[in-house]
Amino acid sequence: MTPWEGIDEFVSVAELGHFSGAAKRLGVSSSHVSRQVARLEDRLQTRLLYRSTRKVSLTEAGVTFLAHCQRLIDARDEAMQAVSDLGSSPKGLLRVTCAVAYGEEFIMPLLNDFMQLHPQLRIEMTLTNQTLDLLHGSYDLAIRLGRLQDSSMIATRLAPRHMYLCAAPDYLERHGAPHSLSELPRHNCLIGSSDTWQFQQGGKETPLRVQGNWQCNSGKAVLDAALRGFGLCQLPDYYVHEHLRSGRLRALLPQHQPPHTAVWALYPQQRHLSPKVRQAVDLLREGLARRAEYRRT
């Protein structure tokens, strides 16, 4: 007799409400299930179930014991699956969502590499700037940018993300460079998806509403307008790092650069992660670290 004997039978009866259903789930006879539960009660010297001709219900002790047993079974099954997955290759469908521009430029090339390594894998990517619900959309993984909202999801940091206020030298020659946040209202600000920009002042994050004669919810379009000298922009490092290095853009107010955020991988909360999600996250983290945009951070 082992300490586990009777526990699977008891949990199945408790969850299904009858012995025949438990027997069918476990692939044994009803009499076997009944004997195992009875022996378990004898060992515990406690009645766990009320039995009648119509149904089975839990005693007070049974309710308490069931909760503990369910956690034990989950942990046992998870441990066995974790060991089994050690040598498993990613396979099946991997559903991912990401913002459009970042997904096209950074994430999809890496996921294509991932798929080449694992031919049994299928990838379905949804590129959208809307924040999709992972559970309702049955997504395995979401790539999110910036500061995360409170969430029941698990978040893994893939890469840093720095925001820069910058402008083209041509614009600065015509309008001058701002030397403080109070001077920003005098400048034409190129507005992307939000007219509220984030800065840091006095050790605190400070939102500032800006205004200008140009707006588009595309980072690439904002960048193009900034390079043409239309005004100031605030964009993440991966849009502007090459242009800051070449001198086509100049960084402004570095003392007010907002606190660093990040690129995140989000996935539903579960103790054991499937090989396809775990290995995809690892590949994305390693692949982004090799990009020139992130080598200096």
Helices and strands as residue ranges (DSSP letters): H 7-16, H 19-26, H 30-44, E 49-51, E 56-58, H 60-85, E 92-98, H 100-102, I 103-107, H 108-117, E 121-127, E 141-146, E 154-161, E 163-167, H 169-175, G 181-186, E 190-191, E 196-201, E 204-209, E 214-215, H 219-227, E 233-236, H 237-246, E 250-251, G 254-256, E 261-267, H 275-289, H 292-295
